[in-house]
Amino acid sequence: MNVLVIGNGGREHAVITALAKSPKVDKIYAMKGNAGIAELAELVNVDYCDVKAVGDWVDAKGDIHFTVVTPDDPLALGLVDELEARGHRAFGPCQRAAIIESSKAFSKALMKKYNIPTATYETFSSYEEASAFVETCPIPVVLKADGLALGKGVLICKTREEARLGVKEMMLNQKFGSAGNTIVIEEFLEGPEVSCLAFTDGKTIVPMITSCDHKRAKDNDEGLNTGGMGTFSPATFFGENSAKEVMEKIMVPTMSAMNAENRTFKGVLYFGLMKTNEGYKVIEYNARFGDPETQVILPMLKTDLLEIMEAIVDERLADVQIEWEDGACVCLVLASGGYPEAYEKGKEITIGTLDEGIQLYHAGTAKKEGKLVTSGGRVLGVVAKGATLNEAREKAYANAKKIHFDGMYYRKDIGIKYQEITKE
């Protein structure tokens, strides 16, 4: 079977690495891929946000049997719909279902309507009304761009002045482009965060192992929001009671709500959750694998990923037994100096001999004149597994020291967060 994977980051490298293990896969194509992905797949230089162009390429190729759409933008633009309309098998939610991520206003309204626990909120499309609201709302407060913003469209405002400036930046200065034309202003929640991803075919929902992301650029959760500076799995505080609560109060109700709205979700549904004094609450939904959560989840998957994906497309997920490895996994993101703001590209990357079992996922890399160079803000993900979280963490950091490029930086505290919280 020939498989096409849409996307070009560390998440896609992890997905392709997992798919390459399937005995059913003959050849993998990647659109557009990166230097690391090129070692496993043939790269295709087509703009994957041009859904018609992608459909035309798949039609012309003639031998693509399955397409995996991983990034948020093409899902929101209806790439899965386009491919299915042309008679091709594709993994990922349809455009109507992908709105659960592409519109914060939609997802908040969905949770309110179906009593899915989340922060209280208000939605604004008027700058004047949003500005008036932040003059009286409780502080701190959270501002969210309604649309897609590369995982960065969230501002946590600790003072009223920060809230005033944030509304202006989003709605007038268009810091996140048109994504900020409408914004959600919501209650600031406190507690440990956990990423709970699940496979679902709209009838059955199966949680993956949990993970904890580190969004802030600097140690101790300081600095600007990023797409994610590292992850560890599983979440140290998430036990059987937590799993039962999340399944009964959040996962199943969300799947059922989407069905009730005629927006049946088939694919990977990502639940960004916070454990509060009132129980788990939804911080955000994503309509696909997270990045860099995927980089610590898929290395622990024992079941054939393609088998799971095909079962979801065919709505027979209940027939698949999904199994995971024991132990822990850590992903450490190596980033370009300046990220998540301005940064330079084209820095040569040198990689020493990595220890056995270390997985290096490429995110923002390219080949230039035969040399491996940086081409993005998040450049590489160093992934290590261990019997314990500390063992995995030590391996990841030891191997990060064997990699270098000018301006490289990474957080020193990945895998420490939340270890002291009692498991429930």
C-alpha positions, 0 to 999 in steps of 0.5 A, spaced: 500 500 500 502 506 498 501 512 503 501 519 503 502 523 509 500 531 509 505 535 513 512 537 514 514 537 522 516 533 527 509 530 528 509 528 521 516 525 522 513 521 528 507 519 524 511 516 518 516 513 522 510 509 525 507 508 519 513 505 516 513 499 521 507 497 518 507 490 514 502 493 509 506 499 507 510 499 501 511 506 500 510 513 503 510 520 500 510 526 504 507 533 502 512 537 503 516 533 509 523 535 511 530 533 511 529 527 516 522 525 513 526 524 506 530 518 509 523 515 510 519 518 504 519 521 497 517 528 498 512 532 494 512 539 493 505 541 493 502 546 497 497 542 502 493 548 503 491 548 496 486 542 497 484 542 489 492 542 487 492 536 492 486 532 489 489 533 482 496 530 484 493 524 488 488 523 482 494 524 477 499 519 481 494 514 481 497 509 486 496 513 492 491 508 497 491 512 503 492 519 505 493 521 512 492 529 513 495 531 520 496 539 520 490 543 522 490 548 516 488 543 511 483 539 515 479 546 516 480 547 509 476 541 507 482 536 504 479 530 507 472 532 504 476 533 497 479 527 497 473 523 499 469 526 494 474 524 488 474 517 491 480 516 495 481 514 502 483 519 507 484 519 515 482 525 518 476 529 520 471 532 515 471 540 515 464 540 519 468 536 524 474 540 524 471 546 526 472 543 533 479 546 533 478 551 527 473 555 531 474 557 539 467 560 539 464 554 536 468 549 541 466 553 547 459 554 545 458 546 544 461 545 551 456 550 554 450 547 550 452 539 552 454 541 559 462 539 558 466 542 563 470 548 561 472 555 563 466 560 563 467 565 557 464 570 553 465 571 545 467 578 542 467 580 534 467 587 536 474 591 539 470 596 543 465 591 546 471 586 548 475 592 551 469 594 555 469 587 558 476 586 560 475 593 564 471 589 569 472 582 568 476 578 574 484 578 573 488 574 571 484 572 564 485 568 558 484 571 551 484 566 545 484 568 538 478 564 535 481 561 529 488 557 527 494 561 530 499 555 530 498 553 537 500 561 539 493 564 539 493 564 547 494 570 551 494 569 559 494 576 562 496 577 569 494 584 569 488 589 567 493 593 562 496 586 559 488 584 558 487 591 554 494 591 550 492 583 548 485 585 546 488 591 542 494 586 539 489 581 537 483 585 534 486 591 531 494 590 530 492 583 528 498 579 531 495 572 529 492 575 523 484 574 521 484 568 527 483 574 531 477 577 528 473 574 533 476 572 540 474 568 546 475 571 553 475 566 558 476 565 566 483 563 568 483 556 571 489 553 575 492 546 576 496 541 572 495 540 565 494 534 561 494 532 553 489 526 552 488 524 545 484 519 543 482 515 536 475 515 534 470 513 529 464 517 531 462 510 534 467 508 539 472 513 542 479 510 545 484 514 549 491 514 547 496 514 553 497 521 556 502 526 556 504 533 558 506 539 554 511 545 556 508 551 552 512 556 554 519 558 551 523 558 558 524 554 564 519 554 569 514 556 564 516 563 563 517 566 556 512 567 550 507 561 548 510 556 543 507 551 539 511 546 544 518 546 547 517 538 549 513 533 552 513 527 557 508 521 557 505 518 561 502 524 565 505 522 572 498 524 576 493 521 571 491 515 574 485 510 573 480 515 577 482 521 572 481 516 566 474 514 568 472 521 570 475 524 563 472 518 559 465 519 562 464 527 563 468 529 557 470 524 551 464 520 550 460 527 551 464 530 546 463 525 541 456 524 542 455 532 542 459 532 535 454 527 532 448 530 535 450 537 531 451 532 525 459 533 525 461 526 526 468 526 528 473 521 525 480 521 526 484 523 532 481 528 537 485 532 542 483 534 549 487 539 552 485 539 559 486 542 566 485 538 573 482 544 577 479 543 584 472 542 581 475 536 576 478 536 569 476 542 565 477 542 557 482 548 555 482 546 548 480 541 543 485 540 537 482 536 531 489 532 530 495 529 533 498 534 537 505 537 536 510 535 540 505 530 544 505 525 538 513 524 538 512 521 545 505 517 544 507 514 538 514 511 540 510 507 545 504 504 541 505 497 539 499 496 535 500 497 527 498 505 526 495 504 519 491 498 522 488 503 527 487 509 521 483 504 516 479 502 522 477 509 523 475 510 516 471 504 516 468 505 522 470 499 526 475 501 531 471 497 536 474 491 533 481 493 534 485 492 540 490 498 541 496 496 546 502 500 549 508 499 551 510 500 559 515 505 561 516 513 560 518 517 554 521 524 553 521 529 547 526 535 548 525 540 543 531 544 540 529 550 537 532 556 533 534 562 537 529 567 537 523 562 537 517 563 537 518 570 535 524 572 529 529 567 528 534 566 522 534 560 518 540 556 514 544 554 520 548 548 519 546 542 524 551 537 526 549 531 530 554 526 533 553 519 534 547 518 538 545 512 543 542 506 541 534 507 542 534 515 541 529 517 536 531 524 533 525 527 529 526 533 524 521 539 525 524 545 521 530 542 517 532 542 510 538 540 506 542 545 503 548 544 498 549 537 501 548 540 509 543 539 514 540 546 516 535 549 520 529 551 516 524 553 522 523 555 529 522 548 532 528 544 529 529 537 532 526 533 537 530 528 541 526 523 544 528 517 549 524 512 552 526 509 559 523 504 564 522 511 568 521 518 567 527 520 570 531 515 566 528 517 559 529 524 561 536 523 563 537 520 556 534 525 552 538 531 555 545 527 554 544 526 547 541 533 546 549 535 548 551 531 542 547 536 537 549 543 535 547 549 531 548 556 532 543 559 536 540 553 539 536 553 545 532 548 549 528 548 556 532 544 561 526 542 565 522 538 561 519 532 564 520 535 571 513 538 571 508 535 575 512 529 578 510 531 585 502 531 584 499 525 587 496 520 582 489 519 582 
